[in-house]
């Protein structure tokens, strides 16, 4: 089974600083077509900023997105994965916390973020490989058992 680190291999890490404006963070999320960004204070992971944060903590209360910094509305209680966690462990963490994005750390360094979409794609790929294997097993005629005409 793949690890979180293997899933994130060769993927850029898109982050924002805690001092960035909500407007700036939302633009970065839109530019990269992502639903969440890890929030750093200098190089240290201090939170995550998600679409839910924008809607629930900024838009719904009618706050001005140009005047609010990310640190004011980000989610601080982080659930994260370690680089060597398996995909099953990551999935369990996400289900248990009812979250769709999971930051991944290696030691004290952020190496990326997994989304529920990443886990679903991996799961589908695994199932497709299993189906292909089973089809080959079912439809393969063992040597010496072919019909002879």
Secondary structure as GFF3:
##gff-version 3
##sequence-region A 1 149
A	DSSP	alpha_helix	4	7	.	.	.	ID=ss1
A	DSSP	beta_strand	15	17	.	.	.	ID=ss2
A	DSSP	alpha_helix	22	32	.	.	.	ID=ss3
A	DSSP	beta_strand	36	41	.	.	.	ID=ss4
A	DSSP	beta_strand	44	50	.	.	.	ID=ss5
A	DSSP	alpha_helix	51	53	.	.	.	ID=ss6
A	DSSP	pi_helix	54	59	.	.	.	ID=ss7
A	DSSP	alpha_helix	70	73	.	.	.	ID=ss8
A	DSSP	beta_strand	80	82	.	.	.	ID=ss9
A	DSSP	alpha_helix	87	97	.	.	.	ID=ss10
A	DSSP	beta_strand	101	106	.	.	.	ID=ss11
A	DSSP	beta_strand	109	115	.	.	.	ID=ss12
A	DSSP	alpha_helix	116	139	.	.	.	ID=ss13
###
